[in-house]
């Protein structure tokens, strides 16, 4: 990722940082893809403000796969979808997400206020039981869970603090024994 901390040291505006470190491509009426010129990493950023509950985009199925890959979202044990619009694939992971992929309603919704220019992020284990490509998270938020491998590798007590897909909720309930731990349904 590009070093956004440089903004305070060198650049006076978000626009200056954007044009100096990124190639920006407008992809919709509400978002643009920023490609870091230093690393080639891409991220999706808002071009309009969103408030919690706003539907950001519909998720349409492009292809259904039986095995996960780094671009799929899990619907159930045997279905992992490649969706459109494809630019939503640039919504990166954060342990303090501002977007949720609702795989039942097939929409991306806003979890907390998103300002113009802000990166859109979602919590990968909210839709993935066991991920095809695990990684060490570097989101640096207070909620960071460290290694991202999917919901199967996180305690139910952590998962209950996130909005998670109906399928992941079902699996968490199956995993929880008689501890009376409640996960919102």
Secondary structure as GFF3:
##gff-version 3
##sequence-region A 1 185
A	DSSP	alpha_helix	6	10	.	.	.	ID=ss1
A	DSSP	alpha_helix	14	21	.	.	.	ID=ss2
A	DSSP	beta_strand	22	26	.	.	.	ID=ss3
A	DSSP	beta_strand	31	36	.	.	.	ID=ss4
A	DSSP	beta_strand	42	46	.	.	.	ID=ss5
A	DSSP	beta_strand	55	58	.	.	.	ID=ss6
A	DSSP	beta_strand	60	65	.	.	.	ID=ss7
A	DSSP	beta_strand	73	74	.	.	.	ID=ss8
A	DSSP	beta_strand	80	84	.	.	.	ID=ss9
A	DSSP	three_ten_helix	86	90	.	.	.	ID=ss10
A	DSSP	beta_strand	92	93	.	.	.	ID=ss11
A	DSSP	beta_strand	99	102	.	.	.	ID=ss12
A	DSSP	beta_strand	107	110	.	.	.	ID=ss13
A	DSSP	beta_strand	121	122	.	.	.	ID=ss14
A	DSSP	three_ten_helix	124	126	.	.	.	ID=ss15
A	DSSP	beta_strand	135	136	.	.	.	ID=ss16
A	DSSP	beta_strand	147	148	.	.	.	ID=ss17
A	DSSP	three_ten_helix	151	153	.	.	.	ID=ss18
A	DSSP	alpha_helix	156	159	.	.	.	ID=ss19
A	DSSP	alpha_helix	166	175	.	.	.	ID=ss20
###
